Amino acid sequence: YLFSFLSLASSLNVRHLDASVAENGYRLAKSMIQDSTVCRSLQEIGYEVMVIESIITDPSKCADRRISNTVNNLESVFLRTTLALPFSDQIFWGQPTYEDHLIRIQALKDMPNIEGPTFTFAHFILPHSPYVFDAEGNQIYSNPPIGSSLEHDAYLGQLIPTNTLFEDAVSHILAESEVPPIIIIQADHGPLWTQEHD
């Protein structure tokens, strides 16, 4: 699928999406993500469902527990249309997004503390833009032109700490879980660069 919301809807409903879903687009696919076959089926057999949401997946309608995306995208979109634009990206998008990623990764690491059978679905837009990590994992904000070599560099810079954060989270979950968990990591696509890069 070309877009994350379509690949997520397909995976969480254990079926290939036909053309009608793709044509009806985001609204239908998002409803399939928010109240999925996987979620309902696992609840029916006694699993507690935890959803760590993103801007694409919130709000879950079937989760027993939710960690919400804390970035208010409506405020961000509004501020981008005002004279505050030069300041708004860092204040209202960069820092909150950086902190949101760290909070949600910590919530993922806390999953072994939940008793009983648990299904956790977590969606992260990392290493997708906005670029809020440098290669050392420090907080930055970068909004380079799409398809530019600057975007390529920002993407690769964010990919390095993304890999480190998720490797650490998986190692922690495996070490702290009483029952060995099944962990599925799925990636759908990277940025759609328009230039050739090494």
Secondary structure, DSSP 8 states (H G I E B T S, - for coil): --SHHHHHHHHHTTS---HHHHHH-HHHHHHHHHT-HHHHHHHHTT-EEEEE--TTT-S-SS-SEEE-----HHHHHHHTTSTTHHHHIIIIIIHHHHHHHHHHHHHHHTGGGS-S-EEEEE---TTSSSEEE-TTS-EEEE---TTSHHHHHHHHHHHHHHHHHHHHHHHHHHHH-SS--------------SS---
